[in-house]
Amino acid sequence: MSSVFKHLQKGERYWPAEIGLKAFGIVLLAACGKLLLLVQHMVTTSPSHEVTVAEFGLCAVAFVALTCGLGFTIEGPGLFRWVPIPPRSLIS
């Protein structure tokens, strides 16, 4: 696994990682869609009620799945590329 991660950090093209990470992103987007359908069903059923902790938690999980899924689907292995930090930054 470390050799794969070294390829990703250098920014080299490594097609198994690209396929795997983008497929993982698509799975996260599909899970987000299913979660949102579940939340929509929970919210629209009678009787009207206040938002429960479970509904709020499901919405939070759906949001995280959406943002991570979009990141993995669009960028893929580019998420693991090293980014140079300028020498005058506050971090260095």
Backbone as a printed PyTorch tensor [residue, N CA C, xyz], in Angstrom:
tensor([[[  0.8130,  -1.1970,   0.0000],
         [  0.0000,   0.0000,   0.0000],
         [  0.8490,   1.2510,   0.0000]],

        [[  2.0020,   1.2130,   0.6180],
         [  2.8290,   2.4130,   0.6960],
         [  3.3720,   2.8090,  -0.6750]],

        [[  3.6410,   1.8360,  -1.5580],
         [  4.1230,   2.1930,  -2.8920],
         [  3.0280,   2.8960,  -3.6850]],

        [[  1.7870,   2.4770,  -3.4880],
         [  0.6660,   3.1510,  -4.1560],
         [  0.5400,   4.5730,  -3.6410]],

        [[  0.6580,   4.7450,  -2.3410],
         [  0.5380,   6.0770,  -1.7630],
         [  1.6810,   6.9820,  -2.2120]],

        [[  2.8730,   6.4190,  -2.4090],
         [  4.0050,   7.2110,  -2.9110],
         [  3.7230,   7.7140,  -4.3230]],

        [[  3.1230,   6.8710,  -5.1600],
         [  2.7440,   7.3050,  -6.5090],
         [  1.7450,   8.4540,  -6.4440]],

        [[  0.7830,   8.3410,  -5.5430],
         [ -0.2470,   9.3720,  -5.4330],
         [  0.3250,  10.6850,  -4.9120]],

        [[  1.2520,  10.6050,  -3.9690],
         [  1.8460,  11.8220,  -3.4230],
         [  2.6780,  12.5560,  -4.4640]],

        [[  3.3530,  11.8180,  -5.3310],
         [  4.1560,  12.4410,  -6.3800],
         [  3.3010,  13.0200,  -7.4960]],

        [[  2.0390,  12.6420,  -7.5510],
         [  1.1620,  13.1220,  -8.6000],
         [  1.2510,  12.3020,  -9.8740]],

        [[  1.8460,  11.1220,  -9.7930],
         [  1.9620,  10.2580, -10.9650],
         [  0.6170,   9.5980, -11.2560]],

        [[  0.3900,   9.3150, -12.5300],
         [ -0.8560,   8.6380, -12.9150],
         [ -0.7330,   7.1670, -12.5360]],

        [[ -1.7000,   6.6850, -11.7950],
         [ -1.7310,   5.2860, -11.3690],
         [ -3.1670,   4.8280, -11.5440]],

        [[ -3.4540,   4.1760, -12.6690],
         [ -4.8410,   3.9190, -13.0710],
         [ -5.6430,   3.0670, -12.0970]],

        [[ -5.0740,   2.0660, -11.3950],
         [ -5.9260,   1.3440, -10.4300],
         [ -6.4320,   2.2550,  -9.3090]],

        [[ -5.5840,   3.1770,  -8.8580],
         [ -6.0150,   4.1060,  -7.8080],
         [ -7.0640,   5.0710,  -8.3510]],

        [[ -6.8900,   5.5120,  -9.5840],
         [ -7.8800,   6.4260, -10.1770],
         [ -9.2460,   5.7590, -10.2740]],

        [[ -9.2580,   4.5400, -10.7820],
         [-10.5280,   3.8250, -10.9250],
         [-11.1550,   3.5650,  -9.5600]],

        [[-10.3600,   3.1090,  -8.6100],
         [-10.8810,   2.7920,  -7.2800],
         [-11.4140,   4.0110,  -6.5490]],

        [[-10.6710,   5.1170,  -6.5650],
         [-11.1080,   6.3030,  -5.8400],
         [-12.3210,   6.9620,  -6.4920]],

        [[-12.3600,   6.9660,  -7.8220],
         [-13.5330,   7.5460,  -8.4900],
         [-14.7650,   6.6520,  -8.3210]],

        [[-14.5720,   5.3460,  -8.2960],
         [-15.6970,   4.4390,  -8.0330],
         [-16.1950,   4.6260,  -6.5950]],

        [[-15.2710,   4.8240,  -5.6600],
         [-15.6520,   5.0990,  -4.2760],
         [-16.4670,   6.3850,  -4.1940]],

        [[-16.0910,   7.3940,  -4.9720],
         [-16.8490,   8.6380,  -5.0140],
         [-18.2540,   8.4320,  -5.5430]],

        [[-18.4020,   7.6110,  -6.5580],
         [-19.7260,   7.3310,  -7.1170],
         [-20.5790,   6.5730,  -6.1040]],

        [[-19.9710,   5.6440,  -5.3680],
         [-20.7070,   4.9130,  -4.3300],
         [-21.1710,   5.8790,  -3.2360]],

        [[-20.3210,   6.8270,  -2.8550],
         [-20.7230,   7.8090,  -1.8540],
         [-21.8740,   8.6780,  -2.3580]],

        [[-21.8480,   9.0490,  -3.6330],
         [-22.9440,   9.8470,  -4.1830],
         [-24.2470,   9.0530,  -4.2200]],

        [[-24.1580,   7.7760,  -4.5350],
         [-25.3620,   6.9380,  -4.5250],
         [-25.9010,   6.7900,  -3.1060]],

        [[-25.0110,   6.6230,  -2.1320],
         [-25.4410,   6.5370,  -0.7360],
         [-26.0830,   7.8410,  -0.2850]],

        [[-25.5510,   8.9610,  -0.7390],
         [-26.1330,  10.2560,  -0.4100],
         [-27.5470,  10.3590,  -0.9680]],

        [[-27.7480,   9.9040,  -2.1960],
         [-29.0850,   9.9290,  -2.7920],
         [-30.0730,   9.0940,  -2.0130]],

        [[-29.6580,   7.8970,  -1.6020],
         [-30.5450,   7.0390,  -0.8040],
         [-30.8580,   7.6710,   0.5490]],

        [[-29.8510,   8.2700,   1.1890],
         [-30.0790,   8.9280,   2.4740],
         [-31.0480,  10.0970,   2.3290]],

        [[-30.8960,  10.8590,   1.2580],
         [-31.7890,  12.0000,   1.0640],
         [-33.2180,  11.5520,   0.7850]],

        [[-33.3930,  10.4410,   0.0870],
         [-34.7450,   9.9040,  -0.1010],
         [-35.3530,   9.4630,   1.2290]],

        [[-34.5400,   8.8510,   2.0850],
         [-35.0130,   8.4420,   3.3970],
         [-35.3960,   9.6480,   4.2480]],

        [[-34.5550,  10.6800,   4.2300],
         [-34.8460,  11.8850,   5.0030],
         [-36.1090,  12.5570,   4.4790]],

        [[-36.2630,  12.6150,   3.1660],
         [-37.4450,  13.2370,   2.5780],
         [-38.7060,  12.4790,   2.9870]],

        [[-38.6220,  11.1620,   3.0280],
         [-39.7630,  10.3530,   3.4610],
         [-40.0720,  10.5940,   4.9360]],

        [[-39.0320,  10.6990,   5.7740],
         [-39.2330,  10.9290,   7.2000],
         [-39.8600,  12.2940,   7.4570]],

        [[-39.4810,  13.2830,   6.6780],
         [-39.9540,  14.6450,   6.9180],
         [-41.3780,  14.8450,   6.4160]],

        [[-41.7400,  14.2220,   5.3130],
         [-43.0490,  14.4910,   4.7140],
         [-44.1660,  13.5950,   5.2260]],

        [[-43.8660,  12.6140,   6.0480],
         [-44.9320,  11.7520,   6.5680],
         [-45.7130,  12.4680,   7.6640]],

        [[-46.9830,  12.1210,   7.7570],
         [-47.8470,  12.7340,   8.7810],
         [-47.5780,  12.0760,  10.1180]],

        [[-47.8090,  12.6660,  11.2080],
         [-48.2010,  14.0490,  11.4340],
         [-46.9840,  14.9700,  11.3740]],

        [[-47.2370,  16.2650,  11.1930],
         [-46.1430,  17.2370,  11.1840],
         [-45.4630,  17.2400,  12.5490]],

        [[-44.1720,  17.3750,  12.5380],
         [-43.4220,  17.3270,  13.7900],
         [-42.1740,  18.1800,  13.6630]],

        [[-41.5620,  18.4450,  14.7850],
         [-40.2980,  19.1660,  14.8030],
         [-39.1910,  18.2320,  14.3060]],

        [[-38.0920,  18.8190,  13.9280],
         [-36.9610,  18.0200,  13.4580],
         [-36.3940,  17.2250,  14.6280]],

        [[-36.2150,  15.9240,  14.4060],
         [-35.6420,  15.0840,  15.4590],
         [-34.1310,  15.0180,  15.2900]],

        [[-33.4730,  14.5160,  16.3020],
         [-32.0180,  14.3710,  16.2570],
         [-31.6250,  13.3830,  15.1620]],

        [[-32.4210,  12.3400,  14.9630],
         [-32.1180,  11.3460,  13.9340],
         [-32.1920,  11.9670,  12.5370]],

        [[-33.1960,  12.7890,  12.2910],
         [-33.3140,  13.4450,  10.9890],
         [-32.1560,  14.4030,  10.7500]],

        [[-31.8120,  15.1630,  11.7770],
         [-30.6840,  16.0840,  11.6480],
         [-29.3850,  15.3210,  11.4170]],

        [[-29.1940,  14.2180,  12.1250],
         [-27.9870,  13.4050,  11.9370],
         [-27.9140,  12.8000,  10.5460]],

        [[-29.0480,  12.3150,  10.0280],
         [-29.0620,  11.7700,   8.6740],
         [-28.7480,  12.8410,   7.6430]],

        [[-29.2450,  14.0550,   7.8600],
         [-28.9170,  15.1500,   6.9450],
         [-27.4310,  15.4840,   6.9940]],

        [[-26.8450,  15.4530,   8.1760],
         [-25.4130,  15.7230,   8.3070],
         [-24.5910,  14.6410,   7.6160]],

        [[-24.9830,  13.3790,   7.7760],
         [-24.2750,  12.2830,   7.1130],
         [-24.4300,  12.3880,   5.5980]],

        [[-25.6090,  12.7660,   5.1250],
         [-25.8290,  12.9340,   3.6900],
         [-24.9660,  14.0630,   3.1450]],

        [[-24.8190,  15.1480,   3.8960],
         [-23.9690,  16.2630,   3.4580],
         [-22.5120,  15.8290,   3.3560]],

        [[-22.0320,  15.1050,   4.3450],
         [-20.6450,  14.6310,   4.3170],
         [-20.4440,  13.6610,   3.1470]],

        [[-21.4100,  12.7720,   2.9180],
         [-21.3130,  11.8450,   1.7920],
         [-21.3160,  12.5910,   0.4650]],

        [[-22.1110,  13.6510,   0.3610],
         [-22.1600,  14.4340,  -0.8690],
         [-20.8410,  15.1350,  -1.1350]],

        [[-20.2950,  15.8100,  -0.1340],
         [-19.0580,  16.5520,  -0.3540],
         [-17.8730,  15.6170,  -0.6010]],

        [[-17.7850,  14.5350,   0.1580],
         [-16.6920,  13.5790,  -0.0730],
         [-16.8580,  12.8710,  -1.4170]],

        [[-18.0850,  12.5060,  -1.7530],
         [-18.3380,  11.8490,  -3.0340],
         [-17.9750,  12.7310,  -4.2070]],

        [[-18.3270,  14.0170,  -4.1400],
         [-17.9520,  14.9280,  -5.2180],
         [-16.4450,  15.0930,  -5.3070]],

        [[-15.7850,  15.1910,  -4.1550],
         [-14.3270,  15.3240,  -4.1620],
         [-13.6380,  14.1220,  -4.7780]],

        [[-14.0440,  12.9220,  -4.3730],
         [-13.4220,  11.7130,  -4.9150],
         [-13.7780,  11.5050,  -6.3800]],

        [[-15.0010,  11.8450,  -6.7820],
         [-15.3960,  11.6360,  -8.1710],
         [-14.7060,  12.6210,  -9.0990]],

        [[-14.6210,  13.8720,  -8.7060],
         [-14.0330,  14.8840,  -9.5860],
         [-12.5120,  14.8290,  -9.5580]],

        [[-11.9240,  14.7980,  -8.3680],
         [-10.4650,  14.9040,  -8.2630],
         [ -9.7720,  13.5520,  -8.2190]],

        [[-10.3630,  12.5730,  -7.5770],
         [ -9.7690,  11.2370,  -7.5090],
         [ -8.4630,  11.2330,  -6.7430]],

        [[ -7.4130,  10.6650,  -7.3470],
         [ -6.1390,  10.5740,  -6.6360],
         [ -5.4450,  11.9180,  -6.4460]],

        [[ -5.9270,  12.9450,  -7.1080],
         [ -5.3400,  14.2710,  -6.9200],
         [ -5.5260,  14.8050,  -5.5120]],

        [[ -6.4130,  14.1980,  -4.7380],
         [ -6.6100,  14.6210,  -3.3560],
         [ -5.3930,  14.3330,  -2.4890]],

        [[ -4.5550,  13.3900,  -2.9050],
         [ -3.4100,  12.9870,  -2.0960],
         [ -2.0960,  13.5970,  -2.5740]],

        [[ -2.1570,  14.4950,  -3.5680],
         [ -0.9580,  15.1420,  -4.0800],
         [ -0.3990,  16.1080,  -3.0480]],

        [[  0.9340,  16.1510,  -2.9380],
         [  1.5720,  17.1010,  -2.0340],
         [  1.4230,  18.4920,  -2.6120]],

        [[  1.0920,  19.4480,  -1.7670],
         [  0.9500,  20.8440,  -2.1780],
         [  2.0980,  21.6210,  -1.5430]],

        [[  2.8960,  22.3250,  -2.3680],
         [  4.0090,  23.0800,  -1.7740],
         [  3.4860,  24.2570,  -0.9430]],

        [[  4.1200,  24.4580,   0.2050],
         [  3.7460,  25.5520,   1.0940],
         [  4.7950,  26.6500,   0.9410]],

        [[  4.3660,  27.8860,   0.6760],
         [  5.3360,  28.9800,   0.5440],
         [  6.1410,  29.1650,   1.8290]],

        [[  7.4000,  29.5660,   1.6970],
         [  8.2420,  29.6770,   2.8950],
         [  7.7730,  30.7570,   3.8710]],

        [[  7.0140,  31.7470,   3.4210],
         [  6.5910,  32.8210,   4.3010],
         [  5.2080,  32.5730,   4.9120]],

        [[  4.7040,  31.3530,   4.8090],
         [  3.3650,  31.0810,   5.3500],
         [  3.4210,  30.9370,   6.8670]],

        [[  2.2800,  31.0140,   7.4990],
         [  2.2070,  30.8880,   8.9570],
         [  2.4450,  29.4590,   9.4180]],

        [[  2.2450,  28.4760,   8.5230],
         [  2.3740,  27.0700,   8.8930],
         [  3.8280,  26.6560,   9.0110]],

        [[  4.6880,  27.1920,   8.1560],
         [  6.0950,  26.7340,   8.1560],
         [  6.9030,  27.3270,   9.2640]]])
